[in-house]
Amino acid sequence: MKNLIIEKTKYTLDIDFEGATGIMNMAGSSYPENAIDFYKPIINWIEDFINVEKKPLTLNFRLNYLNTSSTKCILDIFEILEEYNEDNEVVVNWYYEEDDEDILETGEEMGEDMDIPMNFIPIKE
């Protein structure tokens, strides 16, 4: 399966999804003008991966900021992964700056209703 790489901009995340390893990295800030347009190829890649690969998947988030529409799109990704986790291993690593309580709380709130293992990992400056 081909990798998905989207270079970050001022408004969008850096995306690096490796089909061979099942490791997906999302980093930066997310407040695109149209979140659905930005996240559509990401969601399509994830759906293709889970339909073809059938192997463990690790999602690493290193976020600075998310707007409301981006949060909704990431919740959509979590719903897809939650279903995939029923038969395959899925792990979400939520990295946050040690003093950034907002990003930590965002991750905790998103994970509350999801049945996916989530690790909250502080980044020390």
C-alpha positions in Angstrom: 0.0 0.0 0.0 1.3 3.5 -0.9 2.2 5.9 1.8 0.2 9.1 2.4 2.3 12.2 2.9 0.8 15.7 3.2 3.2 18.5 4.0 2.0 20.8 6.8 1.0 24.4 6.1 0.3 27.2 8.5 -3.3 25.9 8.8 -2.9 22.1 8.3 -1.2 19.1 9.8 1.9 17.3 8.6 0.6 13.8 7.6 2.9 10.8 7.3 1.1 7.5 7.0 3.3 4.4 6.2 1.3 1.6 4.7 4.1 -1.0 5.2 4.4 -0.4 9.0 0.9 0.8 9.9 2.3 3.8 11.6 0.4 7.1 11.1 1.8 10.4 12.2 -0.2 13.6 12.4 1.6 16.7 13.7 1.1 20.5 13.9 -1.9 22.7 14.0 -5.2 22.0 12.3 -7.5 24.9 11.4 -8.1 24.6 7.6 -10.6 26.7 5.9 -12.5 23.5 5.0 -11.7 20.7 7.4 -13.8 18.1 5.5 -11.8 18.7 2.3 -8.5 18.4 4.1 -9.4 15.3 6.1 -11.2 13.5 3.2 -8.0 11.9 1.7 -6.8 11.0 5.2 -10.0 9.2 6.0 -10.0 7.5 2.5 -6.4 6.3 3.1 -7.3 4.9 6.5 -10.4 3.1 5.1 -8.2 1.6 2.3 -5.6 0.5 4.8 -8.1 -1.3 7.1 -9.7 -3.0 4.1 -6.5 -4.2 2.6 -3.8 -4.6 5.2 -5.5 -6.2 8.3 -2.6 -5.5 10.6 -1.8 -3.5 13.7 -2.1 0.3 13.4 -0.5 3.0 15.5 -1.6 6.6 15.3 0.7 9.2 16.7 -0.7 12.7 17.3 1.5 15.7 18.1 -0.9 18.5 18.0 -0.5 22.2 18.8 -4.0 23.4 18.0 -7.3 22.0 16.7 -10.4 24.0 15.7 -13.9 22.6 16.2 -14.3 21.3 12.6 -10.9 19.5 12.8 -11.9 17.9 16.1 -15.0 16.5 14.4 -13.0 15.0 11.6 -10.6 13.4 14.0 -13.5 11.9 15.9 -14.7 10.5 12.6 -11.3 8.9 12.3 -11.5 7.5 15.8 -14.9 5.9 15.0 -13.4 4.1 12.0 -10.4 2.9 14.1 -12.7 1.9 16.9 -14.5 -0.5 14.6 -11.1 -1.8 13.2 -9.9 -2.3 16.7 -12.5 -5.0 17.3 -10.4 -7.5 15.2 -7.0 -5.7 14.9 -4.7 -3.9 17.2 -5.0 -0.1 17.2 -3.0 2.2 19.5 -3.3 6.0 19.7 -0.4 7.9 21.2 -1.4 11.5 22.1 1.7 13.6 22.6 1.3 17.0 24.3 3.6 19.7 25.5 4.0 19.2 29.3 2.4 22.6 30.0 -0.3 22.4 27.4 -3.4 21.3 29.4 -5.8 22.3 26.5 -4.3 19.7 24.1 -4.2 17.1 26.8 -7.8 17.7 27.8 -8.8 17.6 24.1 -7.3 14.2 23.8 -8.8 12.9 27.0 -12.2 14.1 26.0 -12.0 12.6 22.6 -10.8 9.3 24.0 -13.5 9.1 26.8 -16.1 7.6 24.5 -13.8 5.5 22.3 -12.9 1.9 22.9 -9.3 2.4 21.6 -6.2 2.2 23.8 -4.9 5.7 24.2 -1.5 6.7 25.7 -1.0 10.3 26.8 2.6 11.2 26.5 4.1 14.5 27.8 6.8 16.1 25.8 9.3 17.8 28.0 10.8 21.0 26.6 
